[in-house]
Amino acid sequence: MNQSLCFAACLLTGLLSVAASPLSAATYYVDFDAGDDTKAGTAQDSAWKRAPGDPLAAGKASETKLAPGDVVQFKAGVIYRGNIVVPASGEKGKPITYLGKGWGQGRAILDGSELITGWKKCQSPEDAGGAKNFENLYYTVVEAKSPFLLNLHETDTKTQSDEFLYIAQDPNPVDPFFNDRTDSMHKLTNENLTLTTVAAPEILKSDNAKHWNGASLLLWVNPNRTTRVAVTGFDPKTSTVTFEPKLADNAIYADKRVQYFAVYNSPHVLDQPGEYAITEPNADGKRHIVLWPRSGETINTRISRSVRETGFALGKESHITIEGFDIRKYAGEMMTDGSGIATGRRGVGPKSGYIIRDNHISHTQAGDNGYGGIYLDDTSDAVIENNDVRWTKNHRAIFITSGDNIIIRNNNVQNIGRTAVVMYGGRNSQILNNRISHIYGTHANALTLYIASKNVLVANNVITDASNPITFQDSGPLYFVNNVTDGLGKHKNINEWPNTSRGPWATGEIVFLNNTCVNAGANTSLSLGKDPEKKYVVVNNILDGLSAGKSKDVLHTHNLYVGRASSQADRYGWKDGDAESDIEDANTLFVALDKFDYTLKPASPASGKAADVTQYFPKAAFPDVDFAKLIPTADGKPSIGATPAGPAK
């Protein structure tokens, strides 16, 4: 071979070698306090201020195109005031990763808020929007499309923690976070409610026809929902307010039951620290906030409002990892707003490969019915694990719509304004080892599987202090294994709702193995059988009553009953299954039931008494799950009930 041919061959070999070698993934650094978007961003001492995907990023931070395998490392302990619209997809095995831990101390903080300044002490009722107790109030002016989405917070002067401020309400709520509950409203008889008016002479008192201008009402209406409506007029002679025509035709219960209302967002009901009201916009579109702060000290440095809608907007991008962030105080009007991490609204196309791990998401707020702190739509192959989601007002914690192979595990979920963990159309998915508590909003459940959820395993979850711990509807097969639910003596633990008319949806057997469902309202901890065509398997559970409903096929054996449902009576044809028996005192079973410790006592009547349930394990649907480890044992023998890891903390 001559020299020219040899050179050409070597050059071609080198080019092919370069083409075959993947480019090395890059790590970019973001420091909101000390970074500069004009720098390289590839080292800690040349960090950017803003991350790629932030609409306000500039320079190289804006110009850089993220590629599969790239890592965007945020400095921990730094407050990042912005939001990220994820600009590109990774690949399977090479996700684009956003990290909030690993550089600096603690976590990077994504914050959707800004301070409100310009506060002045009210000197008269006029400053306070007409409020008589103006001496305690402050006011300022803001621009806001909706007064209900400011998501105001006050920083505690001693602890430096952020606390919700709440819109003024009459009566004062038992718990202002769950302000839509009927125990925080006035009773309203049928004759004093129409689809556009409320009459209440003892409450709506004033000689001034403009007294309730700018206010709203919270109305508890059919079907068990609280709706906010704006007041449009007031007749002092009859103490009747007129409100916007927003209610459905069937909002007033046909059986004439008592309904409920509260006055909302009026300076006239602002009567305690931590409350505020927002006036109607003036001629230039601005609104007055009238606030009774918990402390007037340094008020211009401690009151914040949400100005950004979503922490991480995933859009239609795939193969993204988000890990180690504190995401807080995002809010917005649309259903997907107020989320810490969310895909786009429904219908933006299939997505896959998300890992959402070890994030804290809190103090967020949505409109009337938000989708959640974490929301994924039309997604496959995703893991949501080890996150702490709490204090999400008016929306859910974790919400999956149309998901395939979604794993939700080891999350702590508390104080959620709507249903906490929700799966609509979940397929071949797992909800494992989560701790859920303090779920008390109207029309809110702790864990829900609805509308064509198929082959979903719900295992080793502990749910306490929730008005409806578990619900499901129009779904199957479903497998509930080794869960604990506590109804606190007021609530049915597990409910199957009747099928909707929108189907037919997925169906199949419903299996309950080794669950502990105690302290049920009306002694009905497991209410099944709304679908007569389904098959139900209920084995090795500790139950405070079982209602089989209309089902023709309910296999129930080896269950211990600490209470009986009314339907479990001879006159209804009830017959106990094999090895089913009653326990007079549930405290003989557990270490400390009153302290939410559901560990079986060593000599518990449930120890070592369980049936072999191997035949019911859905091994084909979940080949990677070791079901034998989910079944509790004592002295080497299977026990009845669950083996929980403890309640939410």
PyMOL commands that set and color helices and strands:
alter all, ss='L'
color gray80, all
select helices_A, chain A and resi 3-20+44-46+59-63+134-136+147-149+176-178+182-184+190-192+267-269+299-301+521-523+570-572+586-588+593-595+614-616+627-630
alter helices_A, ss='H'
color red, helices_A
select strands_A, chain A and resi 27-30+71-74+79-81+84-85+96-99+108-111+113-115+120-121+138-143+153-155+162-164+166-167+169-170+186-188+197-199+216-221+225-235+240-243+259-264+275-278+286-292+303-306+312-315+320-323+325-328+341-343+351-352+354-357+360-370+374-385+388-395+398-409+412-416+421-432+435-439+447-450+454-459+462-466+470-472+478-481+484-491+494-496+510-513+516-520+526-527+536-539+542-544+546-547+554-557+560-563+581-582+590-592+597-600+633-634+637-638
alter strands_A, ss='S'
color yellow, strands_A
deselect
rebuild
show_as cartoon
